[in-house]
Amino acid sequence: MAVGKKKAAPAPEELRDQVIEAIKTVYDPEIPVNIFELGLIYKVDVNDANNDVNIEMTLTSPNCPAAQSMPSEVEMKTRELDGVGEVTVAVVWDPPWTQEHMSEAARLELGMM
């Protein structure tokens, strides 16, 4: 890249896809499936104007030992992406997480199908 040329920020849809791919590298320490496939990510929104990212996620239970580390890891991996504005990660409990939130791939990985 030439000096003085700034890389163009990705389109919000492309950035959303990149955020999801980054989130897929985060694993619950007790379950060998990434948290996106586990269904712990409820929402990933990218603001069209400034590429701010808003993520809503949950945990498998309020007593989850990774309650502090997983949301922080999601935020860190999202902030590392080029073109991201501000990042907000909110842990929500409604709707409560159930195994029905898991993807088919996660269920297969865990021998639930």
Residue, then its C-alpha position, 0 to 999 in steps of 0.5 A: m500500500a502506498v504511503g498516505k493511502k488509507k484502506a477503504a472501510p468495508a461496506p457494513e454488510e461485508l464488515r458484519d460478515q467479518v465480525i461473524e467470522a471473528i466471533k467464530t474463533v471464540y469458544d466456550p471453554e467447556i464446549p468444543v464449539n464456537i459461540f456463534e454456532l452454539g447460538l450465543i450470539y443473538k444480534v450483530d448490527v453494523n451502523d451504516a454511517n460509521n461502522d459502529v458494531n453492536i453485538e448482543m450475546t448471551l451465555t449458556s447460564p448466568n453462572c457460566p465461568a466464562a461470563q467475563s472472558m467471553p464477552s471481552e474476547v468477542e469485543m477484542k476480536t471485533r475491535e481488531l478488524d479494519g474499519v470497525g468504529e465503536v464496539t458494544v457487546a451486551v450480555v442479554w438474558d432474554p430470550p434465555w439460551t436453550q439448545e434449540h439456539m444451536s446450529e445443526a453443525a454444533r449439534l452434529e459436533l456434540g453428537m446431539m443428532 
